[in-house]
Amino acid sequence: MSAVFGTYKQGRIELDEPVDWPDGMRVEVLRADEYGLPEKDWPKTPEELAAWAAEVDALEPLEITPDDEAEIAAAREAVRGVTP
């Protein structure tokens, strides 16, 4: 499990479900209403869903060169201290 949700109350985060993370583990907390598209704005009708799918289909594919892959692998190793 890598992502969980919770509620901010009186200066603390109360998670919605238990986790098996060790005490003292560092975490990153992002506001749900500032991450991605707010749920209220998600496409709901068949027409909205079709328009969203057309936008996604129109995106150019991401091309990653072997040099890019090597750079990404080196960055991961530097951050994690392990080879992916």
URCOR-V910918 format. One record per backbone hydrogen bond with DSSP energy under -1.0 kcal/mol. NH is the residue of the N-H (numbers start at 1). CO is the residue of the C=O. E is the energy in kcal/mol with one decimal. If there is no record, write none. Layout:
[[NH CO E] [NH CO E]]
//
This chain:
[[7 14 -2.4] [9 12 -3.1] [12 9 -1.7] [14 7 -2.9] [16 5 -3.4] [25 22 -1.7] [34 31 -1.6] [41 38 -2.2] [42 39 -1.5] [49 45 -2.6] [50 46 -2.2] [51 47 -2.3] [52 48 -2.4] [53 49 -2.5] [54 50 -2.2] [55 51 -2.0] [56 52 -2.3] [57 53 -2.6] [58 54 -1.4] [59 56 -1.4] [69 65 -2.5] [70 66 -2.2] [71 67 -2.3] [72 68 -2.6] [73 69 -2.5] [74 70 -2.3] [75 71 -2.2] [76 72 -2.5] [77 73 -2.3] [78 74 -2.2] [79 75 -2.3] [80 76 -3.2] [81 77 -2.2]]
//
